[in-house]
Amino acid sequence: MPRTAPTETEVLLDALNDQRRHVLGILERLGEKDLRRPVLPSGWSCLGLVRHLALDVERFWFRAVIAGDPAFIDALDPSDDAWQVDPDVPAEEILALYRREIEAADAVLTATPLDAPPAWWPGDLFGDWRLHTTREVVMHVITETACHAGHLDAARELIDGRTWLVLT
């Protein structure tokens, strides 16, 4: 039986999921203390970066921008620094938040045609810069997630020497 070619949405989702797995994979077996420890001069922690990915990337781009969900648009607070994690919040809670946001984002993505324009656009945040289709938003999220996965690679190597995947 011939195999059917994946749809463009499936291809993009596979690429995005590769980067999401990288984010979670590079943090496996990293203890609570190290997840919270900043190792670069800018001061972010691995856990803060994951919270940023959950809220400022997955939730923002998929649930607010693509879906236009008023609950998430109205809840946006420019003064909230997603990169900061309250010390009382367990690391697993942040990792679970990221997984939940991924699941919700995937539901939006699979239900939205790639040529559809964003349902909402935060012009006050970005000025003249704009993404015009769901496809462009997905490509932006893949790029941002991959960039941050690389940041986590560097942080993890500084913490304990572990690397994700090195081809020789």
BAKOL-646169 format. One record per residue (C-alpha): residue in one letter; chain; residue number from 1; z, y, x. Coordinates in Angstrom, 2 decimals. Last residue first. Example, Ala and Ser with C-alpha at 12.3 -4.5 7.8 and 13.67 -1.06 7.14 Angstrom:
<atom><residuo>S</residuo><cadena>A</cadena><num>2</num><zz>7.14</zz><yy>-1.06</yy><xx>13.67</xx></atom>
<atom><residuo>A</residuo><cadena>A</cadena><num>1</num><zz>7.80</zz><yy>-4.50</yy><xx>12.30</xx></atom>
REM end
This chain:
<atom><residuo>T</residuo><cadena>A</cadena><num>168</num><zz>14.62</zz><yy>13.90</yy><xx>31.21</xx></atom>
<atom><residuo>L</residuo><cadena>A</cadena><num>167</num><zz>15.26</zz><yy>14.60</yy><xx>27.54</xx></atom>
<atom><residuo>V</residuo><cadena>A</cadena><num>166</num><zz>18.63</zz><yy>16.18</yy><xx>26.83</xx></atom>
<atom><residuo>L</residuo><cadena>A</cadena><num>165</num><zz>20.09</zz><yy>15.73</yy><xx>23.41</xx></atom>
<atom><residuo>W</residuo><cadena>A</cadena><num>164</num><zz>23.40</zz><yy>17.07</yy><xx>22.23</xx></atom>
<atom><residuo>T</residuo><cadena>A</cadena><num>163</num><zz>25.35</zz><yy>17.96</yy><xx>25.36</xx></atom>
<atom><residuo>R</residuo><cadena>A</cadena><num>162</num><zz>29.02</zz><yy>17.39</yy><xx>26.06</xx></atom>
<atom><residuo>G</residuo><cadena>A</cadena><num>161</num><zz>30.57</zz><yy>19.24</yy><xx>29.01</xx></atom>
<atom><residuo>D</residuo><cadena>A</cadena><num>160</num><zz>33.94</zz><yy>19.83</yy><xx>27.34</xx></atom>
<atom><residuo>I</residuo><cadena>A</cadena><num>159</num><zz>34.18</zz><yy>23.41</yy><xx>26.12</xx></atom>
<atom><residuo>L</residuo><cadena>A</cadena><num>158</num><zz>31.33</zz><yy>25.02</yy><xx>28.07</xx></atom>
<atom><residuo>E</residuo><cadena>A</cadena><num>157</num><zz>28.92</zz><yy>22.28</yy><xx>26.97</xx></atom>
<atom><residuo>R</residuo><cadena>A</cadena><num>156</num><zz>30.09</zz><yy>22.71</yy><xx>23.40</xx></atom>
<atom><residuo>A</residuo><cadena>A</cadena><num>155</num><zz>29.50</zz><yy>26.47</yy><xx>23.51</xx></atom>
<atom><residuo>A</residuo><cadena>A</cadena><num>154</num><zz>26.00</zz><yy>26.10</yy><xx>24.93</xx></atom>
<atom><residuo>D</residuo><cadena>A</cadena><num>153</num><zz>25.01</zz><yy>23.48</yy><xx>22.35</xx></atom>
<atom><residuo>L</residuo><cadena>A</cadena><num>152</num><zz>26.61</zz><yy>25.58</yy><xx>19.60</xx></atom>
<atom><residuo>H</residuo><cadena>A</cadena><num>151</num><zz>24.40</zz><yy>28.52</yy><xx>20.55</xx></atom>
<atom><residuo>G</residuo><cadena>A</cadena><num>150</num><zz>21.41</zz><yy>26.19</yy><xx>20.45</xx></atom>
<atom><residuo>A</residuo><cadena>A</cadena><num>149</num><zz>22.37</zz><yy>25.10</yy><xx>16.93</xx></atom>
<atom><residuo>H</residuo><cadena>A</cadena><num>148</num><zz>22.58</zz><yy>28.82</yy><xx>16.13</xx></atom>
<atom><residuo>C</residuo><cadena>A</cadena><num>147</num><zz>18.94</zz><yy>29.33</yy><xx>17.11</xx></atom>
<atom><residuo>A</residuo><cadena>A</cadena><num>146</num><zz>17.89</zz><yy>26.24</yy><xx>15.17</xx></atom>
<atom><residuo>T</residuo><cadena>A</cadena><num>145</num><zz>19.72</zz><yy>27.50</yy><xx>12.07</xx></atom>
<atom><residuo>E</residuo><cadena>A</cadena><num>144</num><zz>18.08</zz><yy>30.92</yy><xx>12.35</xx></atom>
<atom><residuo>T</residuo><cadena>A</cadena><num>143</num><zz>14.61</zz><yy>29.43</yy><xx>12.80</xx></atom>
<atom><residuo>I</residuo><cadena>A</cadena><num>142</num><zz>14.97</zz><yy>26.95</yy><xx>9.94</xx></atom>
<atom><residuo>V</residuo><cadena>A</cadena><num>141</num><zz>16.41</zz><yy>29.73</yy><xx>7.75</xx></atom>
<atom><residuo>H</residuo><cadena>A</cadena><num>140</num><zz>13.46</zz><yy>32.05</yy><xx>8.50</xx></atom>
<atom><residuo>M</residuo><cadena>A</cadena><num>139</num><zz>10.97</zz><yy>29.25</yy><xx>7.80</xx></atom>
<atom><residuo>V</residuo><cadena>A</cadena><num>138</num><zz>12.72</zz><yy>28.60</yy><xx>4.48</xx></atom>
<atom><residuo>V</residuo><cadena>A</cadena><num>137</num><zz>12.59</zz><yy>32.30</yy><xx>3.59</xx></atom>
<atom><residuo>E</residuo><cadena>A</cadena><num>136</num><zz>8.89</zz><yy>32.48</yy><xx>4.44</xx></atom>
<atom><residuo>R</residuo><cadena>A</cadena><num>135</num><zz>8.16</zz><yy>29.44</yy><xx>2.24</xx></atom>
<atom><residuo>T</residuo><cadena>A</cadena><num>134</num><zz>10.20</zz><yy>30.98</yy><xx>-0.60</xx></atom>
<atom><residuo>T</residuo><cadena>A</cadena><num>133</num><zz>7.79</zz><yy>33.88</yy><xx>-0.48</xx></atom>
<atom><residuo>H</residuo><cadena>A</cadena><num>132</num><zz>7.66</zz><yy>37.58</yy><xx>0.44</xx></atom>
<atom><residuo>L</residuo><cadena>A</cadena><num>131</num><zz>10.20</zz><yy>38.02</yy><xx>3.23</xx></atom>
<atom><residuo>R</residuo><cadena>A</cadena><num>130</num><zz>10.96</zz><yy>41.69</yy><xx>3.71</xx></atom>
<atom><residuo>W</residuo><cadena>A</cadena><num>129</num><zz>11.66</zz><yy>44.28</yy><xx>6.38</xx></atom>
<atom><residuo>D</residuo><cadena>A</cadena><num>128</num><zz>11.48</zz><yy>47.84</yy><xx>4.98</xx></atom>
<atom><residuo>G</residuo><cadena>A</cadena><num>127</num><zz>15.25</zz><yy>48.35</yy><xx>4.86</xx></atom>
<atom><residuo>F</residuo><cadena>A</cadena><num>126</num><zz>17.10</zz><yy>45.11</yy><xx>5.50</xx></atom>
<atom><residuo>L</residuo><cadena>A</cadena><num>125</num><zz>20.55</zz><yy>45.45</yy><xx>3.95</xx></atom>
<atom><residuo>D</residuo><cadena>A</cadena><num>124</num><zz>19.78</zz><yy>47.95</yy><xx>1.16</xx></atom>
<atom><residuo>G</residuo><cadena>A</cadena><num>123</num><zz>16.62</zz><yy>46.01</yy><xx>0.34</xx></atom>
<atom><residuo>P</residuo><cadena>A</cadena><num>122</num><zz>18.67</zz><yy>42.94</yy><xx>-0.57</xx></atom>
<atom><residuo>W</residuo><cadena>A</cadena><num>121</num><zz>15.90</zz><yy>41.04</yy><xx>-2.38</xx></atom>
<atom><residuo>W</residuo><cadena>A</cadena><num>120</num><zz>16.33</zz><yy>38.99</yy><xx>-5.52</xx></atom>
<atom><residuo>A</residuo><cadena>A</cadena><num>119</num><zz>14.23</zz><yy>36.27</yy><xx>-7.20</xx></atom>
<atom><residuo>P</residuo><cadena>A</cadena><num>118</num><zz>12.44</zz><yy>35.69</yy><xx>-3.89</xx></atom>
<atom><residuo>P</residuo><cadena>A</cadena><num>117</num><zz>8.71</zz><yy>35.28</yy><xx>-4.42</xx></atom>
<atom><residuo>A</residuo><cadena>A</cadena><num>116</num><zz>7.38</zz><yy>31.87</yy><xx>-5.39</xx></atom>
<atom><residuo>D</residuo><cadena>A</cadena><num>115</num><zz>4.77</zz><yy>30.39</yy><xx>-3.05</xx></atom>
<atom><residuo>L</residuo><cadena>A</cadena><num>114</num><zz>7.09</zz><yy>27.60</yy><xx>-1.92</xx></atom>
<atom><residuo>P</residuo><cadena>A</cadena><num>113</num><zz>7.69</zz><yy>26.52</yy><xx>-5.52</xx></atom>
<atom><residuo>T</residuo><cadena>A</cadena><num>112</num><zz>11.41</zz><yy>26.39</yy><xx>-6.35</xx></atom>
<atom><residuo>A</residuo><cadena>A</cadena><num>111</num><zz>13.30</zz><yy>23.32</yy><xx>-7.63</xx></atom>
<atom><residuo>T</residuo><cadena>A</cadena><num>110</num><zz>13.41</zz><yy>21.49</yy><xx>-4.28</xx></atom>
<atom><residuo>L</residuo><cadena>A</cadena><num>109</num><zz>14.65</zz><yy>24.64</yy><xx>-2.54</xx></atom>
<atom><residuo>V</residuo><cadena>A</cadena><num>108</num><zz>17.36</zz><yy>25.42</yy><xx>-5.05</xx></atom>
<atom><residuo>A</residuo><cadena>A</cadena><num>107</num><zz>18.73</zz><yy>21.88</yy><xx>-4.98</xx></atom>
<atom><residuo>D</residuo><cadena>A</cadena><num>106</num><zz>18.53</zz><yy>21.86</yy><xx>-1.18</xx></atom>
<atom><residuo>A</residuo><cadena>A</cadena><num>105</num><zz>20.55</zz><yy>25.07</yy><xx>-1.05</xx></atom>
<atom><residuo>A</residuo><cadena>A</cadena><num>104</num><zz>23.29</zz><yy>23.54</yy><xx>-3.21</xx></atom>
<atom><residuo>E</residuo><cadena>A</cadena><num>103</num><zz>23.52</zz><yy>20.48</yy><xx>-0.94</xx></atom>
<atom><residuo>I</residuo><cadena>A</cadena><num>102</num><zz>23.51</zz><yy>22.62</yy><xx>2.20</xx></atom>
<atom><residuo>E</residuo><cadena>A</cadena><num>101</num><zz>26.20</zz><yy>24.86</yy><xx>0.69</xx></atom>
<atom><residuo>R</residuo><cadena>A</cadena><num>100</num><zz>28.35</zz><yy>21.80</yy><xx>0.03</xx></atom>
<atom><residuo>R</residuo><cadena>A</cadena><num>99</num><zz>27.91</zz><yy>20.54</yy><xx>3.62</xx></atom>
<atom><residuo>Y</residuo><cadena>A</cadena><num>98</num><zz>28.80</zz><yy>23.96</yy><xx>5.04</xx></atom>
<atom><residuo>L</residuo><cadena>A</cadena><num>97</num><zz>31.90</zz><yy>24.17</yy><xx>2.85</xx></atom>
<atom><residuo>A</residuo><cadena>A</cadena><num>96</num><zz>32.91</zz><yy>20.67</yy><xx>4.00</xx></atom>
<atom><residuo>L</residuo><cadena>A</cadena><num>95</num><zz>32.69</zz><yy>21.83</yy><xx>7.64</xx></atom>
<atom><residuo>I</residuo><cadena>A</cadena><num>94</num><zz>34.82</zz><yy>24.87</yy><xx>6.78</xx></atom>
<atom><residuo>E</residuo><cadena>A</cadena><num>93</num><zz>37.42</zz><yy>22.73</yy><xx>4.97</xx></atom>
<atom><residuo>E</residuo><cadena>A</cadena><num>92</num><zz>37.41</zz><yy>20.23</yy><xx>7.85</xx></atom>
<atom><residuo>A</residuo><cadena>A</cadena><num>91</num><zz>38.46</zz><yy>23.02</yy><xx>10.20</xx></atom>
<atom><residuo>P</residuo><cadena>A</cadena><num>90</num><zz>41.62</zz><yy>23.66</yy><xx>8.20</xx></atom>
<atom><residuo>V</residuo><cadena>A</cadena><num>89</num><zz>42.08</zz><yy>27.19</yy><xx>6.83</xx></atom>
<atom><residuo>D</residuo><cadena>A</cadena><num>88</num><zz>45.43</zz><yy>28.67</yy><xx>7.91</xx></atom>
<atom><residuo>P</residuo><cadena>A</cadena><num>87</num><zz>43.91</zz><yy>30.29</yy><xx>11.02</xx></atom>
<atom><residuo>D</residuo><cadena>A</cadena><num>86</num><zz>41.57</zz><yy>32.33</yy><xx>8.80</xx></atom>
<atom><residuo>V</residuo><cadena>A</cadena><num>85</num><zz>38.02</zz><yy>31.87</yy><xx>10.04</xx></atom>
<atom><residuo>Q</residuo><cadena>A</cadena><num>84</num><zz>35.99</zz><yy>34.82</yy><xx>11.27</xx></atom>
<atom><residuo>W</residuo><cadena>A</cadena><num>83</num><zz>32.19</zz><yy>34.61</yy><xx>11.57</xx></atom>
<atom><residuo>A</residuo><cadena>A</cadena><num>82</num><zz>31.87</zz><yy>35.26</yy><xx>7.82</xx></atom>
<atom><residuo>D</residuo><cadena>A</cadena><num>81</num><zz>32.98</zz><yy>38.84</yy><xx>8.39</xx></atom>
<atom><residuo>D</residuo><cadena>A</cadena><num>80</num><zz>33.48</zz><yy>40.20</yy><xx>4.90</xx></atom>
<atom><residuo>S</residuo><cadena>A</cadena><num>79</num><zz>32.87</zz><yy>43.97</yy><xx>4.88</xx></atom>
<atom><residuo>P</residuo><cadena>A</cadena><num>78</num><zz>29.37</zz><yy>43.53</yy><xx>3.44</xx></atom>
<atom><residuo>D</residuo><cadena>A</cadena><num>77</num><zz>30.85</zz><yy>41.80</yy><xx>0.39</xx></atom>
<atom><residuo>L</residuo><cadena>A</cadena><num>76</num><zz>28.47</zz><yy>39.66</yy><xx>-1.62</xx></atom>
<atom><residuo>A</residuo><cadena>A</cadena><num>75</num><zz>30.21</zz><yy>38.34</yy><xx>-4.74</xx></atom>
<atom><residuo>D</residuo><cadena>A</cadena><num>74</num><zz>27.81</zz><yy>40.10</yy><xx>-7.11</xx></atom>
<atom><residuo>I</residuo><cadena>A</cadena><num>73</num><zz>24.82</zz><yy>38.38</yy><xx>-5.46</xx></atom>
<atom><residuo>F</residuo><cadena>A</cadena><num>72</num><zz>26.56</zz><yy>35.02</yy><xx>-5.54</xx></atom>
<atom><residuo>A</residuo><cadena>A</cadena><num>71</num><zz>27.44</zz><yy>35.10</yy><xx>-9.23</xx></atom>
<atom><residuo>P</residuo><cadena>A</cadena><num>70</num><zz>24.14</zz><yy>36.83</yy><xx>-10.01</xx></atom>
<atom><residuo>D</residuo><cadena>A</cadena><num>69</num><zz>22.12</zz><yy>33.80</yy><xx>-8.85</xx></atom>
<atom><residuo>G</residuo><cadena>A</cadena><num>68</num><zz>18.81</zz><yy>35.21</yy><xx>-7.61</xx></atom>
<atom><residuo>A</residuo><cadena>A</cadena><num>67</num><zz>17.54</zz><yy>31.71</yy><xx>-6.81</xx></atom>
<atom><residuo>I</residuo><cadena>A</cadena><num>66</num><zz>15.64</zz><yy>32.65</yy><xx>-3.64</xx></atom>
<atom><residuo>V</residuo><cadena>A</cadena><num>65</num><zz>17.81</zz><yy>35.54</yy><xx>-2.43</xx></atom>
<atom><residuo>A</residuo><cadena>A</cadena><num>64</num><zz>21.30</zz><yy>34.68</yy><xx>-3.73</xx></atom>
<atom><residuo>R</residuo><cadena>A</cadena><num>63</num><zz>21.45</zz><yy>30.88</yy><xx>-3.84</xx></atom>
<atom><residuo>F</residuo><cadena>A</cadena><num>62</num><zz>19.00</zz><yy>30.11</yy><xx>-1.06</xx></atom>
<atom><residuo>W</residuo><cadena>A</cadena><num>61</num><zz>19.20</zz><yy>32.93</yy><xx>1.48</xx></atom>
<atom><residuo>F</residuo><cadena>A</cadena><num>60</num><zz>22.84</zz><yy>33.95</yy><xx>0.98</xx></atom>
<atom><residuo>R</residuo><cadena>A</cadena><num>59</num><zz>24.39</zz><yy>30.53</yy><xx>0.40</xx></atom>
<atom><residuo>E</residuo><cadena>A</cadena><num>58</num><zz>22.62</zz><yy>28.76</yy><xx>3.30</xx></atom>
<atom><residuo>V</residuo><cadena>A</cadena><num>57</num><zz>22.56</zz><yy>31.66</yy><xx>5.80</xx></atom>
<atom><residuo>D</residuo><cadena>A</cadena><num>56</num><zz>25.40</zz><yy>34.13</yy><xx>5.44</xx></atom>
<atom><residuo>L</residuo><cadena>A</cadena><num>55</num><zz>27.85</zz><yy>31.75</yy><xx>3.75</xx></atom>
<atom><residuo>A</residuo><cadena>A</cadena><num>54</num><zz>27.40</zz><yy>28.29</yy><xx>5.25</xx></atom>
<atom><residuo>L</residuo><cadena>A</cadena><num>53</num><zz>25.78</zz><yy>29.37</yy><xx>8.52</xx></atom>
<atom><residuo>H</residuo><cadena>A</cadena><num>52</num><zz>28.46</zz><yy>32.03</yy><xx>9.06</xx></atom>
<atom><residuo>R</residuo><cadena>A</cadena><num>51</num><zz>31.17</zz><yy>29.45</yy><xx>8.35</xx></atom>
<atom><residuo>V</residuo><cadena>A</cadena><num>50</num><zz>29.53</zz><yy>27.17</yy><xx>10.94</xx></atom>
<atom><residuo>L</residuo><cadena>A</cadena><num>49</num><zz>29.50</zz><yy>30.04</yy><xx>13.47</xx></atom>
<atom><residuo>G</residuo><cadena>A</cadena><num>48</num><zz>33.16</zz><yy>30.74</yy><xx>12.80</xx></atom>
<atom><residuo>L</residuo><cadena>A</cadena><num>47</num><zz>34.00</zz><yy>27.08</yy><xx>13.42</xx></atom>
<atom><residuo>C</residuo><cadena>A</cadena><num>46</num><zz>32.18</zz><yy>27.13</yy><xx>16.74</xx></atom>
<atom><residuo>S</residuo><cadena>A</cadena><num>45</num><zz>34.13</zz><yy>30.24</yy><xx>17.70</xx></atom>
<atom><residuo>W</residuo><cadena>A</cadena><num>44</num><zz>32.87</zz><yy>33.80</yy><xx>18.08</xx></atom>
<atom><residuo>G</residuo><cadena>A</cadena><num>43</num><zz>34.29</zz><yy>36.08</yy><xx>20.75</xx></atom>
<atom><residuo>S</residuo><cadena>A</cadena><num>42</num><zz>31.24</zz><yy>37.95</yy><xx>22.08</xx></atom>
<atom><residuo>P</residuo><cadena>A</cadena><num>41</num><zz>32.41</zz><yy>37.04</yy><xx>25.60</xx></atom>
<atom><residuo>L</residuo><cadena>A</cadena><num>40</num><zz>31.61</zz><yy>33.35</yy><xx>25.09</xx></atom>
<atom><residuo>V</residuo><cadena>A</cadena><num>39</num><zz>34.13</zz><yy>30.51</yy><xx>24.87</xx></atom>
<atom><residuo>P</residuo><cadena>A</cadena><num>38</num><zz>35.88</zz><yy>31.31</yy><xx>21.60</xx></atom>
<atom><residuo>R</residuo><cadena>A</cadena><num>37</num><zz>38.34</zz><yy>28.59</yy><xx>20.65</xx></atom>
<atom><residuo>R</residuo><cadena>A</cadena><num>36</num><zz>38.49</zz><yy>27.60</yy><xx>16.98</xx></atom>
<atom><residuo>L</residuo><cadena>A</cadena><num>35</num><zz>36.53</zz><yy>24.33</yy><xx>17.20</xx></atom>
<atom><residuo>D</residuo><cadena>A</cadena><num>34</num><zz>38.41</zz><yy>23.64</yy><xx>20.44</xx></atom>
<atom><residuo>K</residuo><cadena>A</cadena><num>33</num><zz>41.80</zz><yy>23.76</yy><xx>18.74</xx></atom>
<atom><residuo>E</residuo><cadena>A</cadena><num>32</num><zz>40.66</zz><yy>21.68</yy><xx>15.77</xx></atom>
<atom><residuo>G</residuo><cadena>A</cadena><num>31</num><zz>39.28</zz><yy>18.93</yy><xx>17.99</xx></atom>
<atom><residuo>L</residuo><cadena>A</cadena><num>30</num><zz>35.63</zz><yy>18.27</yy><xx>18.75</xx></atom>
<atom><residuo>R</residuo><cadena>A</cadena><num>29</num><zz>34.79</zz><yy>14.69</yy><xx>17.75</xx></atom>
<atom><residuo>E</residuo><cadena>A</cadena><num>28</num><zz>31.47</zz><yy>15.74</yy><xx>16.24</xx></atom>
<atom><residuo>L</residuo><cadena>A</cadena><num>27</num><zz>30.57</zz><yy>19.40</yy><xx>16.85</xx></atom>
<atom><residuo>I</residuo><cadena>A</cadena><num>26</num><zz>27.11</zz><yy>18.76</yy><xx>18.34</xx></atom>
<atom><residuo>G</residuo><cadena>A</cadena><num>25</num><zz>26.34</zz><yy>16.55</yy><xx>15.35</xx></atom>
<atom><residuo>L</residuo><cadena>A</cadena><num>24</num><zz>27.15</zz><yy>19.11</yy><xx>12.66</xx></atom>
<atom><residuo>V</residuo><cadena>A</cadena><num>23</num><zz>24.80</zz><yy>21.76</yy><xx>14.02</xx></atom>
<atom><residuo>H</residuo><cadena>A</cadena><num>22</num><zz>22.19</zz><yy>19.15</yy><xx>15.05</xx></atom>
<atom><residuo>R</residuo><cadena>A</cadena><num>21</num><zz>22.30</zz><yy>17.62</yy><xx>11.59</xx></atom>
<atom><residuo>R</residuo><cadena>A</cadena><num>20</num><zz>21.58</zz><yy>21.08</yy><xx>10.13</xx></atom>
<atom><residuo>Q</residuo><cadena>A</cadena><num>19</num><zz>18.67</zz><yy>21.49</yy><xx>12.55</xx></atom>
<atom><residuo>D</residuo><cadena>A</cadena><num>18</num><zz>17.10</zz><yy>18.17</yy><xx>11.57</xx></atom>
<atom><residuo>N</residuo><cadena>A</cadena><num>17</num><zz>17.79</zz><yy>19.02</yy><xx>7.92</xx></atom>
<atom><residuo>L</residuo><cadena>A</cadena><num>16</num><zz>15.69</zz><yy>22.18</yy><xx>8.25</xx></atom>
<atom><residuo>A</residuo><cadena>A</cadena><num>15</num><zz>12.76</zz><yy>20.24</yy><xx>9.68</xx></atom>
<atom><residuo>D</residuo><cadena>A</cadena><num>14</num><zz>13.06</zz><yy>17.59</yy><xx>6.96</xx></atom>
<atom><residuo>L</residuo><cadena>A</cadena><num>13</num><zz>13.26</zz><yy>20.33</yy><xx>4.30</xx></atom>
<atom><residuo>L</residuo><cadena>A</cadena><num>12</num><zz>10.10</zz><yy>21.91</yy><xx>5.67</xx></atom>
<atom><residuo>V</residuo><cadena>A</cadena><num>11</num><zz>8.23</zz><yy>18.60</yy><xx>5.60</xx></atom>
<atom><residuo>E</residuo><cadena>A</cadena><num>10</num><zz>9.54</zz><yy>17.75</yy><xx>2.13</xx></atom>
<atom><residuo>T</residuo><cadena>A</cadena><num>9</num><zz>8.50</zz><yy>21.17</yy><xx>0.79</xx></atom>
<atom><residuo>E</residuo><cadena>A</cadena><num>8</num><zz>5.06</zz><yy>20.73</yy><xx>2.34</xx></atom>
<atom><residuo>T</residuo><cadena>A</cadena><num>7</num><zz>4.71</zz><yy>17.45</yy><xx>0.48</xx></atom>
<atom><residuo>P</residuo><cadena>A</cadena><num>6</num><zz>4.91</zz><yy>14.19</yy><xx>2.38</xx></atom>
<atom><residuo>A</residuo><cadena>A</cadena><num>5</num><zz>1.73</zz><yy>12.19</yy><xx>2.79</xx></atom>
<atom><residuo>T</residuo><cadena>A</cadena><num>4</num><zz>1.52</zz><yy>9.10</yy><xx>0.66</xx></atom>
<atom><residuo>R</residuo><cadena>A</cadena><num>3</num><zz>1.76</zz><yy>5.74</yy><xx>2.40</xx></atom>
<atom><residuo>P</residuo><cadena>A</cadena><num>2</num><zz>-1.01</zz><yy>3.34</yy><xx>1.57</xx></atom>
<atom><residuo>M</residuo><cadena>A</cadena><num>1</num><zz>0.00</zz><yy>0.00</yy><xx>0.00</xx></atom>
REM end
